[in-house]
Amino acid sequence: MDINVYNTYGKYLKDRYGEKVYKLPISLPLTCPNRDGTVSKGGCSFCGEEGGSFENLPNCLSVKEQIQKNMKYIKERYKAKKFIAYFQNFSNTYLPIEDFKRYINESIIDDIVGISISTRPDCINDNYLNFLVDLKYNMGIDVIIELGLQSVNYHSLVKINRGHTLAEFIDAVLRIKKHDLRVCTHIILNLPWDNMLDAKENAKIVSALGIDEVKLHSLYIVEGTKMGEQYKNGEIEIISKEEYINRVISFLEYLDPNIVVQRIMGRAPEENTLFVNWHESWWKIRDEIVAKMESEKRYQGSKFNYLNGKALKNFK
């Protein structure tokens, strides 16, 4: 499908590396500070035991073994030649610094052109960033920090037991950008307590902060989580698919057109899932979003006109 209404990740990778590049997921034996009692217990109310890594290989395998197994499969199936090592599960900077360095260094093998590290805003500090920026320039490898924000509505962050608010996210982004590393922000546009205004404000905040990439998730609800219990008890409701589509489009309209959009829909595990994507395939909803944008002539950045003293723009 030829998508030209938003700045797609596939196009960015091809422009950057001259060909298709595939992300290889990696699981580490770790947790999050809102699970182990450091800032909270129980984790995010929507998060299952896999920590967002339900398709990963087991973390009993070494980093190198996980990469080599996934790389072999992708090379044979898609004839790929370049890859990004994606540290995906839980909070990958929530480790002693020496352990973190060891895991990251183990991922730098032939055909790896980038490292993507998924973590939380309150697990970013300068010691880890200093190591990563040295790695970037000494090894000639791209480094992307993927920060789970989920929403700029800090009231919603409290409700989902996130363990941090907007302030920590802003601090983390400023520190990462100061170290000349790329930032990707993860956002859920259909949290039960958010509305259309929150969707637009998500786009405006990440644009004002100079985020490089965004990844949109549609909320899925897993059995055995606090949100799963809230859903079964009728304490929360999920917006309609049509409303989600409208939020995605509005988000993209307010988003800086230079920001790369990694995805606009998410996938979920089939087992133990109470709700996911309105019982439709993720790619069908993505196609609906694109078709609606094309038919209504709406596109990423069409409403990106709110920075640099908007009220003064009429003065000569």
Order of alpha helices (4+ residues) and beta strands (2+ residues): alpha-beta-alpha-beta-alpha-beta-alpha-beta-alpha-alpha-beta-alpha-beta-beta-alpha-alpha-beta-beta-alpha
